Amino acid sequence: MTDEEKIKEILEELRPFLNMDGGDVEFIKYDEKEGTLYVKLTGACAKCMIQDDTLSNGLLGAVKEKVPNVKSIINVPL
């Protein structure tokens, strides 16, 4: 399984938690060379005041646990 496939699988596992708060996350791309994951937060997460915390502590932490090559996460704006 590639890193990108693992990342997509992890995001699918996290999706229900975001959905409970009216939000969601979309995979945009993974730049393997730079270790950067690009996602788009949607729904309530798109305008949430703690969006940065969700990205860095929630999503990035969970992804890095299983895919240590991921170094950063960027939310692609709407």
TORPA-4810 file (N, C-alpha, C, O; in nm, 3 decimals):
<nodes>
NODE_1_0.085_-0.118_0.000_0.000_0.000_0.000_0.090_0.125_0.000_0.184_0.135_0.079_M
NODE_2_0.059_0.219_-0.089_0.138_0.341_-0.097_0.103_0.436_0.017_0.001_0.420_0.084_T
NODE_3_0.191_0.536_0.039_0.162_0.636_0.142_0.031_0.708_0.113_-0.047_0.734_0.204_D
NODE_4_0.007_0.739_-0.014_-0.117_0.809_-0.050_-0.239_0.724_-0.016_-0.339_0.776_0.035_E
NODE_5_-0.234_0.596_-0.044_-0.346_0.507_-0.012_-0.368_0.499_0.139_-0.481_0.498_0.186_E
NODE_6_-0.257_0.494_0.214_-0.268_0.491_0.361_-0.332_0.620_0.412_-0.418_0.617_0.501_K
NODE_7_-0.290_0.734_0.356_-0.344_0.863_0.398_-0.494_0.868_0.372_-0.571_0.910_0.459_I
NODE_8_-0.535_0.826_0.255_-0.678_0.827_0.221_-0.757_0.738_0.316_-0.868_0.771_0.357_K
NODE_9_-0.700_0.625_0.351_-0.766_0.533_0.444_-0.781_0.597_0.582_-0.885_0.584_0.646_E
NODE_10_-0.677_0.665_0.628_-0.680_0.732_0.759_-0.785_0.842_0.759_-0.861_0.856_0.855_I
NODE_11_-0.791_0.921_0.651_-0.890_1.028_0.642_-1.032_0.971_0.645_-1.122_1.031_0.704_L
NODE_12_-1.051_0.856_0.582_-1.183_0.791_0.586_-1.219_0.750_0.729_-1.335_0.759_0.770_E
NODE_13_-1.119_0.705_0.806_-1.142_0.666_0.945_-1.177_0.787_1.032_-1.255_0.776_1.127_E
NODE_14_-1.120_0.903_0.999_-1.142_1.025_1.077_-1.270_1.099_1.036_-1.325_1.176_1.115_L
NODE_15_-1.316_1.076_0.916_-1.432_1.147_0.861_-1.554_1.146_0.954_-1.615_1.251_0.971_R
NODE_16_-1.592_1.033_1.015_-1.710_1.033_1.102_-1.700_1.132_1.218_-1.801_1.188_1.260_P
NODE_17_-1.580_1.154_1.270_-1.563_1.247_1.381_-1.586_1.391_1.335_-1.643_1.471_1.409_F
NODE_18_-1.541_1.423_1.216_-1.565_1.556_1.160_-1.713_1.572_1.125_-1.772_1.678_1.145_L
NODE_19_-1.772_1.465_1.072_-1.914_1.469_1.035_-2.004_1.495_1.156_-2.107_1.560_1.142_N
NODE_20_-1.965_1.446_1.273_-2.045_1.467_1.394_-2.060_1.615_1.426_-2.159_1.657_1.487_M
NODE_21_-1.960_1.695_1.386_-1.966_1.839_1.410_-2.010_1.916_1.287_-2.000_2.039_1.283_D
NODE_22_-2.060_1.846_1.186_-2.110_1.911_1.066_-2.003_1.943_0.963_-2.028_2.020_0.870_G
NODE_23_-1.885_1.885_0.979_-1.776_1.913_0.886_-1.734_1.790_0.808_-1.792_1.682_0.822_G
NODE_24_-1.631_1.809_0.727_-1.578_1.698_0.649_-1.438_1.737_0.601_-1.396_1.851_0.614_D
NODE_25_-1.369_1.639_0.545_-1.236_1.663_0.489_-1.227_1.592_0.356_-1.275_1.480_0.339_V
NODE_26_-1.163_1.660_0.260_-1.141_1.601_0.128_-0.990_1.591_0.105_-0.916_1.686_0.132_E
NODE_27_-0.946_1.478_0.056_-0.806_1.462_0.015_-0.788_1.537_-0.116_-0.867_1.519_-0.209_F
NODE_28_-0.685_1.622_-0.124_-0.654_1.694_-0.247_-0.534_1.629_-0.315_-0.544_1.582_-0.428_I
NODE_29_-0.421_1.626_-0.245_-0.303_1.558_-0.299_-0.199_1.540_-0.189_-0.207_1.602_-0.083_K
NODE_30_-0.104_1.455_-0.217_0.009_1.433_-0.126_0.137_1.453_-0.206_0.162_1.381_-0.302_Y
NODE_31_0.217_1.550_-0.165_0.346_1.576_-0.228_0.450_1.493_-0.153_0.500_1.534_-0.048_D
NODE_32_0.479_1.378_-0.207_0.569_1.283_-0.141_0.709_1.341_-0.124_0.775_1.316_-0.023_E
NODE_33_0.755_1.417_-0.221_0.888_1.475_-0.217_0.906_1.569_-0.098_1.009_1.567_-0.030_K
NODE_34_0.803_1.653_-0.074_0.811_1.749_0.037_0.747_1.697_0.165_0.764_1.756_0.272_E
NODE_35_0.673_1.588_0.155_0.605_1.535_0.273_0.486_1.619_0.314_0.450_1.624_0.432_G
NODE_36_0.424_1.687_0.217_0.313_1.776_0.246_0.181_1.716_0.198_0.168_1.673_0.083_T
NODE_37_0.085_1.714_0.288_-0.049_1.666_0.259_-0.141_1.786_0.239_-0.145_1.876_0.323_L
NODE_38_-0.214_1.787_0.129_-0.309_1.894_0.100_-0.449_1.839_0.113_-0.484_1.737_0.052_Y
NODE_39_-0.531_1.905_0.194_-0.669_1.865_0.215_-0.758_1.988_0.204_-0.710_2.101_0.200_V
NODE_40_-0.887_1.965_0.198_-0.984_2.075_0.202_-1.085_2.043_0.311_-1.156_1.943_0.304_K
NODE_41_-1.090_2.129_0.412_-1.192_2.116_0.514_-1.320_2.178_0.460_-1.317_2.287_0.403_L
NODE_42_-1.432_2.108_0.477_-1.559_2.156_0.425_-1.664_2.156_0.534_-1.639_2.111_0.646_T
NODE_43_-1.781_2.207_0.501_-1.890_2.214_0.598_-1.854_2.305_0.713_-1.791_2.409_0.693_G
NODE_44_-1.892_2.267_0.833_-1.865_2.348_0.951_-1.716_2.365_0.976_-1.674_2.466_1.033_A
NODE_45_-1.635_2.269_0.934_-1.490_2.277_0.955_-1.425_2.387_0.871_-1.319_2.438_0.907_C
NODE_46_-1.488_2.423_0.759_-1.430_2.522_0.668_-1.417_2.659_0.733_-1.325_2.735_0.701_A
NODE_47_-1.507_2.692_0.825_-1.506_2.825_0.887_-1.490_2.819_1.038_-1.512_2.918_1.107_K
NODE_48_-1.450_2.704_1.087_-1.436_2.686_1.231_-1.316_2.762_1.285_-1.212_2.770_1.220_C
NODE_49_-1.332_2.819_1.404_-1.223_2.896_1.466_-1.107_2.806_1.510_-0.994_2.854_1.522_M
NODE_50_-1.131_2.679_1.533_-1.023_2.590_1.576_-0.976_2.501_1.462_-0.924_2.391_1.484_I
NODE_51_-0.994_2.549_1.340_-0.953_2.476_1.221_-0.805_2.438_1.224_-0.769_2.326_1.188_Q
NODE_52_-0.720_2.530_1.267_-0.576_2.502_1.272_-0.546_2.388_1.368_-0.459_2.305_1.342_D
NODE_53_-0.617_2.385_1.479_-0.598_2.278_1.577_-0.643_2.144_1.519_-0.577_2.042_1.539_D
NODE_54_-0.754_2.145_1.449_-0.804_2.023_1.384_-0.700_1.970_1.285_-0.674_1.850_1.279_T
NODE_55_-0.642_2.062_1.208_-0.541_2.022_1.109_-0.416_1.968_1.175_-0.373_1.856_1.145_L
NODE_56_-0.356_2.046_1.264_-0.225_2.009_1.318_-0.231_1.900_1.424_-0.151_1.806_1.419_S
NODE_57_-0.322_1.910_1.516_-0.326_1.812_1.625_-0.413_1.691_1.593_-0.385_1.580_1.638_N
NODE_58_-0.518_1.713_1.516_-0.608_1.603_1.484_-0.564_1.525_1.362_-0.517_1.411_1.373_G
NODE_59_-0.579_1.586_1.247_-0.552_1.516_1.121_-0.404_1.483_1.103_-0.369_1.368_1.076_L
NODE_60_-0.318_1.583_1.118_-0.175_1.558_1.096_-0.120_1.456_1.195_-0.042_1.368_1.158_L
NODE_61_-0.160_1.469_1.320_-0.113_1.374_1.421_-0.151_1.231_1.388_-0.069_1.139_1.401_G
NODE_62_-0.275_1.212_1.347_-0.323_1.077_1.314_-0.252_1.022_1.190_-0.217_0.904_1.186_A
NODE_63_-0.232_1.107_1.091_-0.167_1.062_0.968_-0.020_1.029_0.994_0.029_0.925_0.950_V
NODE_64_0.050_1.117_1.066_0.193_1.095_1.093_0.219_0.968_1.173_0.324_0.906_1.161_K
NODE_65_0.122_0.929_1.254_0.136_0.808_1.334_0.154_0.685_1.245_0.230_0.594_1.279_E
NODE_66_0.084_0.683_1.132_0.089_0.567_1.042_0.172_0.593_0.916_0.215_0.498_0.850_K
NODE_67_0.194_0.720_0.883_0.273_0.756_0.765_0.373_0.864_0.808_0.350_0.983_0.786_V
NODE_68_0.484_0.822_0.869_0.579_0.918_0.925_0.645_1.010_0.822_0.705_1.111_0.859_P
NODE_69_0.635_0.977_0.694_0.692_1.064_0.591_0.617_1.195_0.575_0.670_1.289_0.517_N
NODE_70_0.494_1.202_0.625_0.416_1.325_0.616_0.470_1.422_0.720_0.475_1.392_0.840_V
NODE_71_0.511_1.539_0.673_0.572_1.640_0.760_0.478_1.755_0.792_0.486_1.816_0.899_K
NODE_72_0.387_1.786_0.697_0.298_1.900_0.718_0.165_1.877_0.648_0.152_1.790_0.562_S
NODE_73_0.068_1.958_0.687_-0.065_1.951_0.627_-0.110_2.093_0.596_-0.092_2.184_0.676_I
NODE_74_-0.169_2.110_0.478_-0.216_2.241_0.435_-0.362_2.228_0.393_-0.401_2.139_0.317_I
NODE_75_-0.442_2.321_0.445_-0.582_2.328_0.405_-0.593_2.415_0.281_-0.554_2.532_0.284_N
NODE_76_-0.646_2.360_0.175_-0.666_2.434_0.051_-0.800_2.508_0.065_-0.904_2.444_0.081_V
NODE_77_-0.798_2.641_0.061_-0.923_2.715_0.082_-1.026_2.688_-0.027_-0.993_2.642_-0.137_P
NODE_78_-1.149_2.717_0.006_-1.261_2.695_-0.088_-1.243_2.774_-0.215_-1.328_2.767_-0.304_L
</nodes>
